Amino acid sequence: MKAFTLAAALFLAAFAAPASAQQNAPVQTPADYAVIMDYRTGELLYEKNARAPTAPASMSKLMTVAIVFDRLKNGSLQLTDEFEVSEKAWRQGADGRESKMWVRVDTTIPVLDLLRGIIVQSGNDACIVVAENIAGSEEAFAELMNQKAREWGLHDSTFANAHGLPHPNQKMSMRDLALLSRKIISEFGEYYALFAEREFIWEKIRQQNRNPILGFVDGADGLKTGHTEESGYGLVGSAVLNGERRIVVVNGLSSERERATESARLLRVAFNDFTDKTFFQAGDIVGEAEVFKGKDKTVPLIARAPVSMLLHRSLLDEAQASIIYEGPVAAPIRANQQIGFLRVATPGGGAREFPLFAGQAVKEAGVWGKIGLAAKKLLAKPQNDGVASAQE
């Protein structure tokens, strides 16, 4: 049978697709690239050039940090392990124009302090120390970064170094940065508190965390800034409010001030302008499907899990929904047998599908019922209402 659509014409509300942003939502930003992600569901609530690989600057240090966290989690590395400082790492940024932790050649530094040097001070030299001690060289570590990117589903990212300085092959999309941030928070939560540390002292040099949303946005606790001439000013930020977490990523802004104000504004938009609403509870009847050769002519269709979406308040009245199934559905039908799905969408926001199941069993009609059905079909007048019917 060919699939056909039963229009559901819901007046309920608009729905959004997971990982497919509501692009028509009235969110504007001067950033060249931007993402708003809901942490719990992973939905992209808003995106602007979100899947375009671009220069990430120091925001790519999140990948370096994530690899260290991964090794800490699997036990192959300890926070107290000491990493040796090479001359290359010591000389990195010797002209004073780069972010540095101020490591000293021929010394050793605990992994915990190196993490602080990368996260709080954005030290390029600390990144090289980590890369060389984990992989043997920065080039080999970049290959490890690329390997992990493929493993972790970061399909729009490539790496050539551990710190994010300009290179033709050092690219990340804003979506990948959001996905990586979500992974860091969810899988390496015991180390995530490092991102909220406001300052770090090394070699008697006190440096402030460059993240401008810390202490400025309620609930803000991470993650990382970035800036080069090529990339402009960028930030990956996250905050928790009333038990809900959002992640915001921006890049291509014109100044530190614009980065600070725009990042904070978008985080507030993420909490204030998007609402979570449940339209069907588990067990609710959503519609019905026609039955072929059954004792009942239709079978109720139920949602076994809540149909709940997070969407922009301005789109609450623009729902379009359809029940999709291969039909009529041949009897016998088992209770809880998956029949089809509910497809719901908003203008410009893609579509999301929710599986639908038979709300009751339907037995196959007896022999006389089949004969009667066949006769009815034979004697029925042909329909020509302009609506395509199911065909063999």
C-alpha positions as CSV (number, residue, x, y, z in Angstrom):
1,M,0.0,0.0,0.0
2,K,1.1,3.5,-0.6
3,A,1.2,5.8,2.5
4,F,-1.5,8.4,2.7
5,T,-2.0,11.3,5.1
6,L,-4.9,11.9,7.5
7,A,-4.9,15.7,8.2
8,A,-5.1,16.4,11.9
9,A,-5.5,20.2,11.7
10,L,-4.4,20.8,15.2
11,F,-5.3,24.1,16.8
12,L,-3.0,23.2,19.7
13,A,0.3,24.9,19.1
14,A,3.3,25.0,16.9
15,F,6.0,22.3,17.1
16,A,9.7,22.2,16.4
17,A,12.1,19.6,15.1
18,P,14.9,18.3,17.2
19,A,18.3,19.6,16.0
20,S,16.5,21.7,13.3
21,A,16.0,25.2,14.5
22,Q,13.0,27.4,14.3
23,Q,14.5,29.7,11.8
24,N,11.5,31.9,11.5
25,A,11.5,32.6,15.2
26,P,11.9,36.3,15.8
27,V,15.4,36.1,17.1
28,Q,18.0,38.5,15.6
29,T,21.7,38.8,16.2
30,P,24.6,40.8,14.7
31,A,26.8,37.7,15.1
32,D,27.8,36.1,11.8
33,Y,27.2,32.7,13.3
34,A,24.9,31.7,16.2
35,V,23.1,28.8,18.0
36,I,20.7,28.5,20.9
37,M,20.5,24.9,22.1
38,D,18.3,23.4,24.8
39,Y,20.6,21.2,26.9
40,R,18.0,18.6,28.0
41,T,16.7,17.7,24.5
42,G,19.5,18.9,22.3
43,E,17.1,20.9,20.2
44,L,18.5,23.8,18.3
45,L,16.0,26.5,19.2
46,Y,17.7,29.1,16.9
47,E,20.4,28.9,14.4
48,K,22.2,31.3,12.0
49,N,24.8,29.7,9.7
50,A,25.1,27.1,12.5
51,R,26.5,24.3,10.3
52,A,29.1,26.3,8.4
53,P,32.6,25.5,9.4
54,T,34.4,28.6,10.4
55,A,37.5,29.7,12.4
56,P,36.7,28.9,16.1
57,A,39.8,30.5,17.6
58,S,40.2,29.6,21.3
59,M,36.7,28.0,21.4
60,S,38.3,25.0,19.8
61,K,40.2,24.5,23.1
62,L,37.0,22.9,24.3
63,M,38.1,19.9,22.2
64,T,41.5,19.8,23.8
65,V,39.8,19.9,27.2
66,A,37.3,17.3,26.3
67,I,40.0,14.8,25.3
68,V,41.7,15.3,28.7
69,F,38.3,14.9,30.5
70,D,37.7,11.7,28.5
71,R,41.0,10.2,29.7
72,L,40.3,11.3,33.2
73,K,37.0,9.5,33.1
74,N,38.4,6.3,31.7
75,G,41.1,6.2,34.2
76,S,44.1,6.5,31.9
77,L,44.9,9.9,33.3
78,Q,44.8,11.4,36.8
79,L,44.5,15.1,37.8
80,T,47.7,14.7,39.8
81,D,49.7,13.4,36.9
82,E,52.6,15.6,36.0
83,F,53.2,16.8,32.4
84,E,56.6,17.9,31.2
85,V,57.1,21.4,29.6
86,S,59.0,21.4,26.3
87,E,60.9,24.3,24.8
88,K,58.3,24.6,22.1
89,A,55.5,25.0,24.7
90,W,57.6,27.5,26.6
91,R,58.3,29.6,23.5
92,Q,54.7,29.6,22.4
93,G,53.5,33.2,22.4
94,A,56.9,34.6,23.4
95,D,56.1,37.9,21.7
96,G,53.4,38.5,24.3
97,R,50.6,38.7,21.7
98,E,48.9,35.4,22.7
99,S,47.1,34.1,25.6
100,K,49.5,32.3,27.9
101,M,49.6,30.3,31.2
102,W,53.3,31.2,31.4
103,V,54.7,27.7,31.6
104,R,58.5,27.3,32.2
105,V,60.7,24.9,30.2
106,D,62.0,21.7,31.8
107,T,59.4,21.8,34.6
108,T,56.4,19.6,35.2
109,I,52.9,20.8,35.8
110,P,49.9,18.7,37.2
111,V,47.1,18.0,34.8
112,L,44.6,19.9,37.0
113,D,46.7,23.1,36.8
114,L,47.1,22.7,33.0
115,L,43.3,22.4,32.7
116,R,42.9,25.7,34.7
117,G,45.6,27.3,32.5
118,I,43.6,26.3,29.4
119,I,40.0,27.0,30.7
120,V,40.6,30.1,32.8
121,Q,43.7,31.7,31.2
122,S,43.1,30.3,27.7
123,G,46.8,29.4,27.6
124,N,48.1,28.4,24.2
125,D,51.3,27.2,25.8
126,A,49.3,24.9,28.2
127,C,47.5,23.4,25.2
128,I,50.9,22.4,23.7
129,V,52.0,20.8,27.0
130,V,48.8,18.7,27.0
131,A,49.1,17.8,23.3
132,E,52.7,16.7,23.5
133,N,52.3,14.7,26.7
134,I,49.2,12.9,25.5
135,A,50.0,12.2,21.8
136,G,53.8,12.8,21.5
137,S,53.4,15.9,19.3
138,E,50.9,18.6,18.6
139,E,50.4,17.2,15.1
140,A,49.6,13.7,16.5
141,F,47.2,15.3,19.0
142,A,45.4,17.1,16.1
143,E,44.9,13.7,14.5
144,L,43.5,12.5,17.8
145,M,41.2,15.6,17.9
146,N,39.9,14.7,14.4
147,Q,39.4,11.1,15.4
148,K,37.4,12.1,18.4
149,A,35.4,14.6,16.3
150,R,34.2,11.8,14.0
151,E,33.5,9.5,17.0
152,W,31.5,12.2,18.8
153,G,29.5,13.2,15.8
154,L,31.1,16.6,15.2
155,H,30.8,16.4,11.4
156,D,31.5,20.0,10.6
157,S,34.9,20.2,12.5
158,T,38.5,19.7,11.5
159,F,41.6,20.4,13.6
160,A,45.2,21.2,12.9
161,N,46.4,22.3,16.4
162,A,45.4,22.1,20.1
163,H,44.9,25.9,20.7
164,G,42.9,27.4,17.9
165,L,45.4,29.7,16.3
166,P,44.5,30.4,12.6
167,H,45.1,27.5,10.2
168,P,43.2,26.5,7.1
169,N,42.2,23.2,8.6
170,Q,41.2,24.5,12.0
171,K,37.4,24.8,11.6
172,M,34.3,24.2,13.7
173,S,30.6,25.0,13.2
174,M,28.5,26.6,15.9
175,R,26.4,23.5,16.0
176,D,29.4,21.3,16.7
177,L,30.5,23.7,19.5
178,A,27.1,23.4,21.1
179,L,27.1,19.6,20.7
180,L,30.6,19.4,22.2
181,S,29.6,21.7,25.1
182,R,26.6,19.5,25.8
183,K,28.8,16.4,25.9
184,I,31.2,18.1,28.3
185,I,28.4,19.0,30.7
186,S,26.6,15.7,30.5
187,E,29.5,13.2,30.4
188,F,32.2,15.1,32.3
189,G,30.2,16.9,34.9
190,E,32.5,16.3,37.7
191,Y,35.1,18.5,36.0
192,Y,32.7,21.0,34.6
193,A,33.0,23.3,37.6
194,L,36.5,24.4,36.3
195,F,34.7,26.5,33.7
196,A,33.1,28.7,36.5
197,E,36.4,29.5,38.2
198,R,36.9,33.3,38.0
199,E,40.6,33.5,38.2
200,F,43.8,31.4,38.3
201,I,47.3,32.3,39.6
202,W,50.3,30.7,38.0
203,E,53.9,31.9,38.2
204,K,52.6,34.6,40.6
205,I,50.6,36.0,37.7
206,R,46.9,36.4,38.4
207,Q,44.6,36.1,35.4
208,Q,40.9,36.6,35.2
209,N,38.5,34.2,33.4
210,R,37.8,35.8,30.0
211,N,34.2,34.6,30.0
212,P,32.1,37.8,30.4
213,I,28.8,36.1,31.3
214,L,30.1,34.7,34.5
215,G,28.6,36.8,37.3
216,F,26.7,38.8,34.7
217,V,24.0,36.4,33.7
218,D,22.1,34.5,36.4
219,G,23.1,30.9,36.5
220,A,26.0,31.2,34.0
221,D,28.8,28.7,34.6
222,G,30.8,28.3,31.4
223,L,32.3,27.8,28.9
224,K,34.9,29.5,26.6
225,T,35.7,32.7,24.6
226,G,37.6,33.0,21.4
227,H,39.1,35.8,19.3
228,T,41.4,36.1,16.3
229,E,41.4,38.7,13.5
230,E,40.1,36.0,11.2
231,S,37.2,34.8,13.4
232,G,36.2,38.0,15.2
233,Y,34.9,37.7,18.7
234,G,33.1,34.5,19.8
235,L,31.8,32.8,22.9
236,V,30.3,29.4,24.0
237,G,28.2,30.1,27.0
238,S,25.8,28.1,29.2
239,A,23.5,28.8,32.1
240,V,21.0,27.1,34.3
241,L,17.7,28.8,35.4
242,N,14.9,27.2,37.2
243,G,16.4,23.8,36.6
244,E,16.6,24.2,32.8
245,R,19.9,24.7,31.0
246,R,20.6,26.5,27.7
247,I,23.7,26.7,25.5
248,V,24.5,29.7,23.4
249,V,27.3,29.9,20.8
250,V,28.2,33.1,18.8
251,N,31.1,34.0,16.5
252,G,32.0,36.9,14.2
253,L,31.2,39.7,16.6
254,S,33.1,43.0,16.3
255,S,34.4,43.7,19.8
256,E,34.7,42.3,23.3
257,R,31.9,44.6,24.4
258,E,29.6,43.4,21.7
259,R,30.5,39.8,22.5
260,A,29.6,40.3,26.2
261,T,26.3,42.1,25.6
262,E,25.1,39.9,22.8
263,S,26.0,36.6,24.5
264,A,24.2,37.7,27.7
265,R,21.2,38.9,25.6
266,L,20.9,35.7,23.7
267,L,21.0,33.6,26.9
268,R,18.2,35.7,28.3
269,V,16.3,35.2,25.1
270,A,16.9,31.4,25.4
271,F,15.1,31.3,28.7
272,N,12.5,34.0,28.4
273,D,11.3,33.6,24.8
274,F,11.0,29.8,24.5
275,T,8.5,27.8,26.4
276,D,8.1,24.1,27.0
277,K,4.6,22.8,26.5
278,T,3.0,19.3,26.5
279,F,0.2,18.7,24.0
280,F,-0.5,15.0,24.5
281,Q,0.2,12.9,27.5
282,A,1.3,9.3,27.3
283,G,-1.8,7.2,26.5
284,D,-3.8,10.0,24.9
285,I,-5.7,9.2,21.8
286,V,-4.3,11.3,18.9
287,G,-6.5,10.1,16.1
288,E,-7.6,6.9,14.4
289,A,-6.6,4.7,11.4
290,E,-8.9,2.9,8.9
291,V,-8.9,-0.9,9.2
292,F,-9.1,-3.4,6.3
293,K,-10.8,-6.8,6.8
294,G,-11.3,-6.2,10.5
295,K,-14.2,-6.5,12.9
296,D,-13.8,-2.8,13.6
297,K,-13.7,-0.2,10.9
298,T,-11.1,1.9,12.7
299,V,-8.5,1.6,15.4
300,P,-7.6,4.4,17.8
301,L,-4.0,5.7,17.7
302,I,-2.3,6.6,20.9
303,A,1.0,8.3,21.9
304,R,2.9,6.1,24.3
305,A,5.2,9.0,25.4
306,P,4.3,12.6,26.0
307,V,4.2,14.8,22.9
308,S,6.1,17.8,24.3
309,M,8.0,20.5,22.5
310,L,10.1,23.6,23.3
311,L,9.3,26.5,21.0
312,H,9.2,30.2,20.6
313,R,6.2,31.9,22.1
314,S,5.4,33.7,18.9
315,L,4.8,30.4,17.1
316,L,2.3,28.9,19.5
317,D,-0.6,29.3,17.1
318,E,0.9,28.0,13.9
319,A,0.7,24.2,14.2
320,Q,0.2,21.9,11.2
321,A,-0.1,18.2,11.9
322,S,-0.7,15.0,10.0
323,I,-1.2,11.4,11.0
324,I,0.9,9.3,8.6
325,Y,0.4,5.5,8.2
326,E,0.3,2.8,5.5
327,G,-3.4,2.1,5.2
328,P,-6.0,0.9,5.5
329,V,-4.3,-1.2,8.1
330,A,-4.9,-4.9,7.6
331,A,-6.4,-6.9,10.5
332,P,-5.5,-8.6,12.7
333,I,-3.9,-5.7,14.7
334,R,-2.2,-6.2,18.0
335,A,-2.7,-3.8,20.9
336,N,0.3,-1.4,21.1
337,Q,1.3,-2.3,17.6
338,Q,3.0,0.7,15.9
339,I,0.8,1.9,13.1
340,G,2.3,5.2,12.0
341,F,3.4,8.5,13.4
342,L,2.2,12.0,14.0
343,R,4.2,14.6,12.0
344,V,4.0,18.1,13.4
345,A,5.7,21.2,12.1
346,T,5.9,25.0,12.1
347,P,6.6,27.3,9.1
348,G,10.3,27.2,8.5
349,G,11.0,24.9,11.4
350,G,11.1,21.5,9.8
351,A,9.1,18.6,11.1
352,R,9.2,16.2,14.0
353,E,7.6,12.7,14.1
354,F,6.1,11.0,17.1
355,P,5.3,7.2,16.8
356,L,1.7,6.2,17.2
357,F,0.4,2.8,18.4
358,A,-2.8,0.9,18.2
359,G,-4.9,1.7,21.2
360,Q,-6.7,-1.7,21.1
361,A,-6.5,-5.0,19.3
362,V,-8.6,-5.5,16.2
363,K,-9.5,-9.1,15.2
364,E,-9.8,-10.1,11.5
365,A,-13.3,-10.3,10.2
366,G,-14.8,-13.8,9.7
367,V,-15.5,-15.3,6.3
368,W,-18.9,-13.8,5.9
369,G,-17.6,-10.4,7.0
370,K,-14.9,-10.6,4.3
371,I,-17.5,-11.6,1.7
372,G,-19.7,-8.7,2.8
373,L,-16.7,-6.3,2.6
374,A,-15.8,-7.5,-0.9
375,A,-19.4,-7.1,-2.1
376,K,-19.6,-3.6,-0.6
377,K,-16.4,-2.6,-2.4
378,L,-17.6,-4.1,-5.7
379,L,-20.9,-2.3,-5.5
380,A,-19.5,1.0,-4.3
381,K,-19.6,3.8,-6.8
382,P,-16.1,5.1,-7.8
383,Q,-15.0,8.2,-6.0
384,N,-13.6,11.2,-7.8
385,D,-13.1,13.8,-5.1
386,G,-9.6,14.8,-6.0
387,V,-8.1,13.0,-3.1
388,A,-5.6,10.3,-3.8
389,S,-6.6,7.0,-2.2
390,A,-4.5,4.0,-1.2
391,Q,-3.4,1.8,-4.1
392,E,-2.0,-1.6,-4.4
